[in-house]
């Protein structure tokens, strides 16, 4: 399934558009494409190409470090969990660089009404109602939260918010 709505967040002078399509789905598709023998592992030789396919351009130094880490820590093979660990922070960092941390924090604060550092179900409901001008159908809100809530703690923290905007 995919997130059915285009979220539009208005910040001071910036308009951020994102069509969240589950962050993990994008990673999983890329992983599957390069898991040639379908054994659930990527060979260290294929990781660079996989990263580039996702639009991330690692430097030669970065690649050397990654390959060395995969060879030493993982015996030359990388499973999906390791892949998420590798790519998640990179995609978030890239998005934060592109959009600017201040703008991201400003957009996040518009959702996080009580300022506790997380967007809960009620805050998400209010924000979407404001943005869309209408109420969601029963179950849609929970579905949206489930898809954005990567660590499954029932709320959206700043990192998950940035990941949502990272999705291409």
JOTA-V891082 format. One record per residue. N is the residue number from 0. RES is the residue in three letters. SS is DSSP state (~ for helix, > for strand, _ for the rest). PSI is psi in whole degrees, 0 to 359 (* if undefined). Layout:
n;res;ss;psi
N;RES;SS;PSI
N;RES;SS;PSI
This chain:
n;res;ss;psi
0;UNK;_;166
1;UNK;_;161
2;UNK;_;116
3;UNK;_;355
4;UNK;_;149
5;UNK;_;122
6;UNK;>;135
7;UNK;>;114
8;UNK;>;124
9;UNK;>;125
10;UNK;_;181
11;UNK;_;287
12;UNK;_;4
13;UNK;_;147
14;UNK;>;120
15;UNK;>;123
16;UNK;>;136
17;UNK;>;142
18;UNK;_;89
19;UNK;_;121
20;UNK;_;76
21;UNK;_;112
22;UNK;~;314
23;UNK;~;329
24;UNK;~;317
25;UNK;~;315
26;UNK;~;318
27;UNK;~;319
28;UNK;~;313
29;UNK;~;318
30;UNK;~;312
31;UNK;~;321
32;UNK;~;326
33;UNK;~;0
34;UNK;_;76
35;UNK;_;321
36;UNK;_;10
37;UNK;_;42
38;UNK;_;5
39;UNK;_;11
40;UNK;>;146
41;UNK;>;139
42;UNK;>;144
43;UNK;~;332
44;UNK;~;336
45;UNK;~;350
46;UNK;~;316
47;UNK;~;313
48;UNK;~;320
49;UNK;~;316
50;UNK;~;317
51;UNK;~;322
52;UNK;~;326
53;UNK;_;3
54;UNK;_;5
55;UNK;_;124
56;UNK;_;93
57;UNK;_;148
58;UNK;_;165
59;UNK;~;319
60;UNK;~;316
61;UNK;~;315
62;UNK;~;317
63;UNK;~;315
64;UNK;~;314
65;UNK;~;311
66;UNK;~;317
67;UNK;~;316
68;UNK;~;316
69;UNK;~;317
70;UNK;~;314
71;UNK;~;309
72;UNK;~;331
73;UNK;~;14
74;UNK;_;27
75;UNK;_;353
76;UNK;>;147
77;UNK;>;125
78;UNK;>;178
79;UNK;~;320
80;UNK;~;315
81;UNK;~;323
82;UNK;~;317
83;UNK;~;315
84;UNK;~;322
85;UNK;~;311
86;UNK;~;326
87;UNK;~;300
88;UNK;~;326
89;UNK;~;315
90;UNK;~;322
91;UNK;~;315
92;UNK;~;318
93;UNK;~;317
94;UNK;~;317
95;UNK;~;321
96;UNK;~;315
97;UNK;~;313
98;UNK;~;338
99;UNK;_;128
100;UNK;~;319
101;UNK;~;317
102;UNK;~;319
103;UNK;~;316
104;UNK;~;321
105;UNK;~;315
106;UNK;~;318
107;UNK;~;318
108;UNK;~;334
109;UNK;~;332
110;UNK;~;319
111;UNK;_;75
112;UNK;_;318
113;UNK;_;358
114;UNK;_;25
115;UNK;_;4
116;UNK;_;2
117;UNK;>;154
118;UNK;>;112
119;UNK;_;178
120;UNK;~;316
121;UNK;~;317
122;UNK;~;321
123;UNK;~;317
124;UNK;~;313
125;UNK;~;315
126;UNK;~;315
127;UNK;~;323
128;UNK;~;318
129;UNK;~;314
130;UNK;~;319
131;UNK;~;341
132;UNK;_;13
133;UNK;_;161
134;UNK;_;150
135;UNK;_;157
136;UNK;_;157
137;UNK;_;131
138;UNK;_;337
139;UNK;~;317
140;UNK;~;314
141;UNK;~;321
142;UNK;~;316
143;UNK;~;312
144;UNK;~;316
145;UNK;~;321
146;UNK;~;329
147;UNK;~;337
148;UNK;_;81
149;UNK;_;321
150;UNK;_;5
151;UNK;_;40
152;UNK;_;6
153;UNK;_;5
154;UNK;_;172
155;UNK;>;117
156;UNK;>;179
157;UNK;~;318
158;UNK;~;317
159;UNK;~;324
160;UNK;~;315
161;UNK;~;319
162;UNK;~;320
163;UNK;~;320
164;UNK;~;349
165;UNK;~;339
166;UNK;_;128
167;UNK;_;*
